[in-house]
């Protein structure tokens, strides 16, 4: 007989690790499957100079603080080392290089199909695949005709490929600002944003934003009005690299691009400019394609949930995809709350499932 797990978690990044932390004392027989060959989740795929927005003590998963960083904020490599150490510290059961292609359900059992042909079975499933595998690029007329270098921030590693070129960077968020700061050191850059970018004060970092977001979350949960501060949670954080780029006056947005040609762009005001490359810093959808046989999703991959539980499929939870699966659940410091409640819900679900099966015998 094929083994049937109590729970399988799909994805081995920070959300899965947080869930694993709370699963340790439940007695559940669970397994984490990850399509990567090494620890660290999606962090090794990010660009080399990436830093977090908060000090290490405010960038930690439950139970184990991230060690102090060498710089003001932890680097990408420090975040990866922390996640690997976290996994080892709690001896979490992870199988790597397992790519899930689909999930189906046979009565009360989930059947998880992998690209190798192997099937895994479980009474409950947590999908924790995040967003990195679903880069989003807006449909701009002529984009497919562009002959120069074109990439999404998910593919960006460093600025080498852009040296000496004229580069259009699209996106007004923190990613756009950080990559513009780096690329502008080696290339001529243009910045396209949907709205005029706004920057936070120099002394406001991710820790302050998390506190504000928490206050907003608690107020909304209690049905109380939230009086917004002078800080908008979507504004750009002034990391050291962004501050340095500001001193070079590179943050001058020319607005939206209305058309793209083989080697040029046209701005909404009608101005036309030749460019050699386009770097899209335009965000991500949600990597939920593997659930398409079970439940419908919208164009970005979002699935209807109540907290982290799927409304349409009992036994399925989604953790770490952002606000729709729990407050700040896409962050290191925020995912713990969602993970704790999810594990509690799963324990209750499996208890009820066992009772129901026994009564039906």
C-alpha positions, 0 to 999 in steps of 0.5 A: 500500500502506498503511504498516505501522509497526514499533510503534504506542504508544496514548496520549501521556502520561508512559508513552509518552514514557518508551518513546519515549526508549528507542526513539530509538536502536533504528532502529524506525519507530514512532508515538505516537497520542494522543487529546488535542489538546495535550501533557501526557497526562492531567495537564491533566485533573486538578484545578488545585491538584494537586501531586506528592508528591516534589521535582522531581529525584525526579519525572523521566522518564529522561534529562531532569530536571524543573526545580526547582519554585517550591514544595516540590513541583511543581504540576500546571502545572509537571508539564504544562510538563515533559512538553511540554518532554520531548516537544519535547526528544526530538522524539518522533513523536506524532499528536494527536486520534487516538482508538483504538476497537479493536485487532485482529490479522490474522496478524502485523499489528495493525490499529488502528481510530480513531474517524475511520475511519482504520486504522493498522497495526503489527507491535507495539503498546504500550498506554499509556492509563493509568487516568484515563479509567476512574473507579471509583465503588462501588455504594452503594444509592440512589446513582442517586437522589441529586439533588444535585451528584455527581462523581468526582475525575476531573471535579473542577477546583476547589472553586467548585461546592461553595461554601456546600454540605454535601459528602460526600467519599468515599475515604481515599487521598491524593486524598480527603485533598487534596480534602477539604483544599481543599473544606473551606475553602468548604463544610461537609464530611463524610468517608467512608472504608472504614478509619480513615485513617493519615497519614505523618510530616510529613517523609516524602514520595514520595521516601522511599516510592519508596525503600521500595517499591524495597527491597520490590521488590528483596527480592521479586525475589530471594526474600528477606523484606522487613521493613516499616518503620514507614511503610505505603506506602498512608498519606496523604502530608503535603503542605503543604495536608494539613498546613494542613487537619489544623490545622483538624481536618477529618480526622474520618472517619465510616466507610462510607455504607450508603445514599444517598437523594435528598438524604441519606445513611445511615451504617453506624451508622444515623445519617442526614444531609442532604447537598448534594453527593458527591465520589467520590475512589474511584480508577480502573480501567484504560483497556483497553477498546480491547483487548477484541477481542484479549484478555479483561480483568477488571472493572477492565480488568486484563489478564494480563501477564508483566512488561509483555508480554501473556501471550495476545497476542504483540506486545502490551505494556502500560506504565504501569498500575501494579504489574501492568505493572511496579514503580511504573510509574504514576509519573514516576520509576518508569515508566522501568524498565518502558519500558526493558525493554519496548523491549528486549523489542520489539526482540527480538520484531521481530527474531525475527518478521522471521527467522520470516517470512523462513524461511517464504518 
